[in-house]
Amino acid sequence: MKSKAYWVKRAVEVETYLQSQADSVKDGVIKAYERAIKNVNNDIEKTFKAYISTDIPEKEARRLMSIADSDKQYEELLELYDETDDKTVKKEILNRINAQSYGARISRLEGLKRNVYIYFRHVANEAIKEQKKLYDSAVKTAYYTNIFDTAQGLNCGIDFSLVPQRAVNKVLSEPWHGHNYSERVWIHNDRFIQAVGQTIEDGIISGHSVSRMTDKLIDYVKDTAPGGIRTSAETLVRSETAHFMNQGQRMAYEEIGIKQYRFVAALSELTCDRCGSLDGSVFDTDKAVEGENFPPIHPRCRCVTIMADVNLTSRIARDPLTGENYKVDGSMTFDEWKNGLSDEQRNALKYVANSEKRGIIEMKRKKNDNKSETMPKKQLQKIIKRFKKLGGTIQMSEETDKYLDSKFAEAITYDAHTILLRQKPSRASVFEELIHSAQYGTGKNDGSYISRLKCEIEAQEKLLRYQKAYRLTKIEVEQTEKALNDYKNELKLYYKKGGV
């Protein structure tokens, strides 16, 4: 049987692979909302241009837009215009009619609000479609990958059933924390609609300029504060993906007879006390309770589970009469099992998270067992101090080492201002993460799979280009050359599979 590190590695790889898929969906949702806001802003500008084309002062136009009985006043102005012969008065009334016609057209701002509703409802519909595909894949990927990894890790045959689509649909439709995923999309969407509509109304009544109003709406999409579109979309998609991934894994445990699982926390300085206290604990599979002893424990939870220890001398099979799993002393190897799968089973294993898709999720220098020269303390302290002056944080501690072990990484860069290093980092790992930090800062790394892959290639090339200045050891240079070759091959594979 493989070591615990193997099982943790495989579980983390599946989680990071699926979260990378979630990032793509999340980015698509945010871009769709940005397009919706752009459409709303265009509508606002067109409406105000119509007012500006009249002789009505802007303040008066705003008042006409916001009055409650605009339709009635519009009709009264038309009657007054017909009854008046004085050209000067007619012109004034006509100006008011023009302004009021737009007031009537938007029906006390409701026209603009209605457009917001239409644009955003369209986004929500598309988001639900894309998220359903993601979550369907998350359940199946976790289910089949868990079975595949178990068979490979134990080097044994595992008889398993194909997961019925109706079972997946049931998981997708079941509420958790009060709502299912589609209901949560609508709840968030309605909140966005209300916030945008209120911004428009407040802007008109308060006399804000068009540019100020439209800028505020753009900021609402790009704002990373809690409750904004970007943060809400990311939290929603990431949390739902974690939920469905873990549900698929639990289905696999039940399918192949894993009676107990071990909780594995995503250890870092940001790990919450609840997840930290559960790390390493073993629970019965039939007593798993999401949010209590089974992940996700909270929104954005990155914790995973692995099966607890099993009998090394056994393999798992299924009784064809009872349908129950049982362990038998056998000699069927993993390769024999894999070659003996039915066409349906073989096809189902397309959901197994491929190794080439599991690699580059976070910007990290992969862990290597070869000896590398530790960066001198003085030099490291200068770098940390300089990075701190720029508003950044370099985290180094025993907990950081444990977290990096769980990620099989020497170091990780999360964004332009956050780097995780081991307590005794190599020169190559420090300089590589500084390069990654700069890539985030300049916008080269937008969080997508392809941008991260290209940034990894650029970082390795820079390390090799400035190896003398960085004083990299021969081993570090060799490691970097190998990493560069691996990343380039991965990029070729990405394009070969239709990536753009």
C-alpha positions in Angstrom: 0.0 0.0 0.0 1.2 3.5 -0.8 2.2 5.9 2.0 -0.1 8.4 3.6 1.7 11.1 1.6 0.5 9.4 -1.6 -3.1 9.5 -0.6 -2.9 13.1 0.6 -1.1 14.1 -2.7 -3.8 12.5 -4.8 -6.6 14.0 -2.9 -5.0 17.5 -3.0 -4.4 17.1 -6.7 -8.0 16.4 -7.4 -9.1 19.3 -5.3 -6.7 21.7 -7.0 -7.6 20.4 -10.4 -11.4 20.9 -9.8 -10.8 24.4 -8.2 -8.9 25.4 -11.4 -12.0 24.4 -13.4 -14.0 26.4 -10.9 -11.8 29.4 -11.5 -12.5 29.3 -15.2 -16.3 29.2 -14.6 -16.0 32.0 -12.0 -14.0 34.2 -14.4 -16.7 33.6 -17.0 -19.4 34.6 -14.6 -17.6 37.8 -13.6 -17.0 38.7 -17.3 -20.7 38.2 -18.0 -21.6 40.6 -15.2 -19.1 43.1 -16.5 -20.8 42.9 -19.9 -24.2 43.4 -18.2 -22.9 46.5 -16.4 -21.5 47.8 -19.6 -24.9 47.4 -21.2 -26.5 49.2 -18.2 -24.0 52.1 -18.5 -24.7 52.4 -22.2 -28.4 52.7 -21.4 -27.7 55.4 -18.8 -25.6 57.4 -21.1 -28.1 57.2 -23.9 -30.9 58.3 -21.6 -28.9 61.3 -20.3 -27.8 62.3 -23.8 -31.5 62.5 -24.7 -32.0 65.0 -21.9 -29.0 67.0 -22.7 -30.3 67.4 -26.3 -33.2 69.5 -24.9 -33.0 72.9 -23.3 -34.2 71.6 -20.0 -31.6 72.0 -17.2 -30.1 68.8 -16.0 -31.4 69.3 -12.5 -35.0 69.7 -13.9 -34.5 66.6 -16.1 -33.4 64.6 -13.1 -36.5 65.7 -11.2 -38.7 64.7 -14.2 -37.0 61.3 -14.3 -37.7 60.7 -10.6 -41.2 62.0 -10.2 -43.8 59.3 -9.3 -46.5 60.4 -11.8 -44.5 60.9 -14.9 -46.9 59.1 -17.2 -49.8 61.4 -16.1 -47.7 64.6 -16.4 -46.5 63.5 -19.8 -50.2 63.3 -21.0 -51.0 66.7 -19.4 -48.0 68.3 -21.1 -49.2 67.0 -24.5 -52.7 68.5 -23.9 -51.2 71.8 -22.8 -49.0 71.9 -25.9 -52.1 71.4 -28.2 -54.0 74.2 -26.4 -51.2 76.8 -26.6 -50.5 79.1 -29.6 -47.6 81.1 -28.1 -44.4 80.0 -29.8 -42.2 80.7 -26.8 -44.5 78.8 -24.5 -44.9 76.0 -27.0 -41.1 75.7 -27.2 -40.8 75.5 -23.4 -43.6 72.9 -23.3 -42.0 71.0 -26.1 -38.7 70.9 -24.2 -40.5 69.6 -21.2 -42.4 67.0 -23.3 -39.1 65.8 -24.8 -37.6 65.4 -21.3 -40.8 64.0 -19.9 -41.1 61.6 -22.8 -37.8 60.0 -21.6 -39.1 60.1 -18.1 -42.2 58.3 -19.3 -40.1 55.9 -21.3 -38.1 54.9 -18.3 -41.3 55.1 -16.2 -39.9 56.6 -13.0 -36.5 54.9 -13.4 -38.2 51.5 -13.8 -37.1 51.3 -17.4 -33.5 51.3 -16.5 -34.1 49.0 -13.6 -36.0 46.7 -15.8 -33.0 46.6 -18.2 -30.8 45.7 -15.2 -33.2 42.9 -14.3 -33.2 41.6 -17.9 -29.4 41.8 -18.3 -28.7 40.2 -14.9 -31.3 37.4 -15.3 -29.7 36.5 -18.5 -26.3 36.2 -16.8 -27.8 34.1 -14.0 -29.3 31.7 -16.6 -26.0 31.2 -18.3 -24.2 30.9 -15.0 -26.5 28.1 -13.9 -25.9 26.2 -17.1 -22.1 26.5 -16.8 -22.1 25.8 -13.1 -24.2 22.7 -13.6 -21.7 21.3 -16.0 -18.9 22.1 -13.5 -20.6 20.5 -10.6 -21.7 17.4 -12.6 -18.1 17.0 -13.6 -16.9 17.5 -10.0 -19.1 14.7 -8.7 -18.0 12.3 -11.4 -14.4 13.3 -11.3 -14.2 12.8 -7.5 -16.1 9.5 -7.7 -14.1 7.9 -10.5 -10.7 9.4 -9.6 -11.1 8.1 -6.0 -11.8 4.6 -7.3 -9.0 4.7 -9.8 -6.5 6.1 -7.2 -7.5 3.4 -4.7 -7.0 0.6 -7.2 -3.7 2.0 -8.2 -2.5 2.8 -4.7 -3.4 -0.7 -3.4 -2.4 -2.4 -6.7 -5.6 -4.4 -6.7 -8.8 -4.8 -8.5 -11.9 -2.9 -7.5 -15.3 -3.9 -8.8 -17.4 -0.8 -9.1 -20.7 0.4 -10.5 -21.1 3.3 -12.9 -22.7 6.3 -11.1 -26.2 6.8 -12.6 -26.9 10.2 -14.0 -30.1 10.3 -11.9 -27.9 9.9 -8.7 -25.7 12.8 -9.8 -28.8 14.9 -10.6 -30.1 14.1 -7.1 -26.9 15.3 -5.5 -27.0 18.5 -7.6 -30.6 19.3 -6.7 -30.4 18.6 -3.0 -30.1 21.7 -0.8 -27.2 22.2 1.6 -27.2 25.1 4.0 -30.7 25.7 3.0 -30.5 26.0 -0.8 -29.3 24.1 -3.8 -26.7 25.7 -6.2 -29.2 27.2 -8.6 -31.3 28.8 -5.9 -28.1 30.3 -4.5 -27.3 31.8 -7.9 -30.7 33.5 -8.0 -30.4 34.8 -4.5 -27.0 36.4 -5.3 -28.3 37.7 -8.6 -31.4 39.3 -7.0 -29.1 41.0 -4.5 -26.9 42.3 -7.4 -30.0 43.6 -9.2 -31.2 45.5 -6.2 -27.8 47.0 -5.5 -27.3 48.2 -9.1 -30.8 49.6 -9.3 -30.4 51.5 -6.1 -27.1 52.9 -7.3 -28.8 54.2 -10.4 -31.7 55.7 -8.5 -29.4 57.3 -5.8 -27.2 58.7 -8.5 -30.0 60.4 -10.4 -31.7 61.8 -7.3 -28.4 63.0 -5.8 -27.4 64.7 -9.0 -24.3 62.6 -9.7 -22.7 62.9 -13.1 -23.1 60.1 -15.6 -19.4 59.3 -15.4 -19.5 59.1 -11.6 -22.6 56.8 -11.7 -21.1 54.5 -14.4 -17.8 54.4 -12.6 -19.5 53.3 -9.4 -21.3 50.5 -11.2 -18.0 49.3 -12.8 -16.4 49.4 -9.3 -19.2 47.3 -8.0 -18.2 44.5 -10.4 -14.5 44.8 -9.8 -14.7 45.4 -6.0 -13.1 42.6 -4.0 -14.8 43.6 -0.8 -17.3 41.1 0.8 -20.7 41.3 -0.9 -19.3 42.6 -4.3 -20.0 40.6 -7.5 -16.4 39.4 -7.8 -16.1 38.1 -4.2 -19.6 36.7 -4.1 -19.1 34.8 -7.4 -15.7 33.4 -6.3 -17.0 32.3 -2.9 -20.1 30.7 -4.4 -18.4 28.7 -7.2 -15.5 27.6 -5.1 -17.7 26.5 -2.2 -20.2 24.7 -4.4 -17.3 22.9 -6.2 -15.9 21.8 -2.9 -19.3 20.5 -1.8 -19.9 18.4 -4.9 -16.3 17.1 -5.1 -16.6 15.8 -1.5 -20.1 14.4 -2.2 -18.6 12.4 -5.1 -15.8 11.2 -2.9 -18.2 10.0 -0.3 -20.2 8.2 -3.0 -16.9 6.4 -3.9 -16.2 5.5 -0.3 -19.6 3.9 0.0 -19.3 2.2 -3.4 -16.0 0.4 -2.7 -16.6 -0.2 1.0 -14.4 2.3 2.6 -15.7 2.3 6.2 -13.6 5.1 7.6 -12.0 8.3 6.3 -9.3 10.6 7.6 -9.8 14.4 7.6 -7.0 16.3 6.0 -6.9 20.1 6.6 -5.4 22.5 4.1 -2.9 23.7 6.6 -1.6 27.3 6.4 -1.5 30.4 8.5 -5.1 31.0 7.4 -6.5 27.7 8.4 -9.4 28.1 10.8 -9.4 26.5 14.2 -12.3 24.2 13.3 -10.4 22.7 10.3 -7.1 22.6 12.2 -8.7 20.7 15.1 -10.1 18.1 12.7 -6.9 17.5 10.8 -5.9 13.8 11.0 -9.1 12.7 12.8 -10.7 9.4 11.6 -14.5 9.1 11.2 -16.9 6.5 10.1 -18.1 7.0 6.5 -21.7 6.4 7.4 -21.5 9.1 10.1 -20.1 11.8 7.9 -21.8 15.2 8.4 -20.9 18.0 6.0 -19.8 21.1 7.9 -19.1 19.1 11.1 -16.7 16.3 10.4 -16.7 16.2 6.6 -15.7 19.0 4.2 -16.4 21.6 3.3 -16.6 22.9 6.8 -17.1 26.5 5.8 -17.3 28.7 2.6 -14.1 28.4 0.5 -12.9 25.4 2.6 -10.0 23.6 0.8 -9.9 20.6 3.2 -10.1 17.0 1.8 -10.4 13.5 3.0 -8.5 10.2 2.4 -9.4 6.7 3.3 -8.2 5.4 6.6 -5.8 2.4 6.8 -6.9 -0.8 5.1 -5.8 -4.4 5.2 -2.7 -4.6 2.9 -3.2 -8.3 2.1 -6.7 -7.9 0.7 -8.3 -6.6 -2.4 -11.9 -5.3 -2.7 -14.5 -7.1 -4.8 -18.3 -7.1 -5.2 -20.6 -10.0 -4.5 -22.7 -10.3 -7.7 -25.6 -11.7 -5.7 -25.8 -9.3 -2.8 -24.1 -6.3 -4.4 -22.0 -5.9 -1.3 -18.3 -5.2 -1.3 -16.0 -7.6 0.4 -12.3 -8.2 0.8 -10.6 -11.3 -0.5 -7.1 -12.5 -0.5 -6.2 -12.2 -4.2 -3.5 -11.7 -6.8 -5.3 -9.4 -9.3 -3.0 -6.5 -9.9 -3.9 -2.9 -10.8 -2.9 -3.5 -14.5 -4.9 -6.7 -14.7 -7.9 -4.9 -13.2 -7.5 -2.0 -15.6 -7.2 -4.2 -18.6 -10.3 -6.2 -17.6 -12.7 -3.2 -17.3 -15.8 -3.2 -19.4 -16.2 -0.6 -22.2 -18.7 1.3 -20.0 -16.3 1.4 -17.1 -13.4 2.3 -19.3 -15.4 5.2 -20.7 -16.4 6.4 -17.3 -12.8 6.7 -16.3 -12.5 9.6 -18.7 -13.5 11.6 -15.6 -10.3 10.6 -13.7 -8.3 13.8 -13.2 -5.4 13.4 -15.6 -2.0 14.0 -14.1 -1.1 16.6 -16.7 -4.1 18.6 -15.6 -3.2 18.4 -11.9 0.1 20.1 -11.9 0.0 23.8 -12.3 -2.7 25.3 -10.1 -0.8 27.5 -7.7 2.4 29.3 -8.6 4.8 27.1 -6.8 8.3 25.6 -7.1 7.8 21.8 -6.9 9.5 20.0 -4.0 12.7 18.2 -4.9 14.5 15.7 -2.7 17.9 16.7 -4.0 20.0 19.0 -1.9 19.9 22.7 -2.7 21.9 25.4 -1.1 20.0 27.4 1.5 19.9 31.1 0.9 22.1 33.0 3.5 20.1 34.5 6.4 21.4 38.0 5.8 20.4 38.0 2.1 17.0 36.5 3.0 16.3 39.0 5.7 17.1 41.9 3.3 14.6 40.4 0.7 11.9 40.0 3.4 12.4 43.5 4.6 12.3 45.0 1.1 9.2 42.9 0.2 7.5 44.1 3.4 8.2 47.8 2.4 6.3 47.1 -0.8 3.3 46.0 1.1 4.0 42.3 0.9 4.2 39.4 3.3 6.6 36.4 3.2 5.3 33.7 5.6 7.9 31.3 7.1 7.1 28.9 10.0 6.7 25.3 11.0 3.1 25.4 9.9 4.1 26.8 6.6 6.5 23.9 6.1 3.7 21.5 6.9 1.4 23.2 4.4 4.1 23.2 1.7 4.6 19.5 2.4 0.9 18.8 1.8 1.2 20.7 -1.5 4.5 19.0 -2.4 6.0 22.4 -3.0 9.2 24.2 -2.0 7.3 27.6 -2.0 4.0 29.1 -3.2 3.0 32.6 -4.3 -0.7 33.3 -3.8 -0.7 36.9 -5.2 1.4 40.0 -5.7 1.8 40.4 -1.9 1.8 36.9 -0.4 4.6 34.4 -0.6 5.0 31.1 1.4 8.6 29.9 1.9 10.2 27.2 3.9 12.2 28.1 7.0 15.4 27.3 5.1 14.6 28.1 1.5 16.9 27.6 -1.5 18.0 30.6 -3.6 16.1 29.3 -6.6 12.8 29.0 -4.6 13.1 32.6 -3.2 13.9 34.2 -6.5 11.3 32.2 -8.4 8.5 33.3 -6.0 9.7 36.9 -6.3 9.3 36.6 -10.1 5.8 35.1 -9.6 4.9 38.0 -7.3 5.9 40.5 -10.0 3.8 38.6 -12.5 0.7 38.9 -10.4 1.5 42.6 -9.8 1.8 43.4 -13.6 -1.3 41.4 -14.4 0.5 38.7 -16.4 -1.0 36.1 -14.1 -4.8 36.6 -14.3 -5.5 33.3 -12.4 -6.4 31.3 -15.5 -4.7 27.9 -16.1 -3.0 29.0 -19.3 -1.6 32.3 -17.8 -0.2 30.4 -14.9 1.4 27.9 -17.2 3.0 30.7 -19.3 4.2 32.5 -16.1 5.9 29.3 -14.9 7.7 29.0 -18.2 8.8 32.7 -18.0 10.0 32.3 -14.4 12.2 29.2 -15.2 13.6 31.1 -18.2 14.5 34.1 -16.0 16.2 31.9 -13.4 18.3 30.3 -16.1 19.1 33.7 -17.7 20.3 35.2 -14.4 21.6 32.0 -12.8 25.0 33.6 -12.1 23.6 36.7 -10.5 21.3 34.5 -8.4 24.3 32.2 -7.6 22.2 29.1 -8.3 23.9 25.8 -7.6 24.4 23.2 -10.3 21.6 21.1 -8.8 19.2 24.1 -8.9 20.1 24.8 -12.5 19.4 21.2 -13.4 16.1 21.3 -11.5 15.1 24.5 -13.2 16.0 23.1 -16.7 13.8 20.1 -16.0 10.9 22.2 -14.8 11.1 24.4 -17.8 11.0 21.4 -20.1 8.1 19.9 -18.2 6.1 23.2 -18.4 6.8 23.6 -22.1 5.6 20.0 -22.8 2.5 20.7 -20.7 1.9 23.8 -22.8 2.2 21.8 -26.1 -0.2 19.2 -24.7 -2.7 22.0 -23.7 -2.7 23.3 -27.3 -2.8 19.8 -28.8 -6.0 19.2 -26.8 -7.6 22.2 -28.2 -6.7 24.9 -25.7 -6.6 28.5 -26.9 
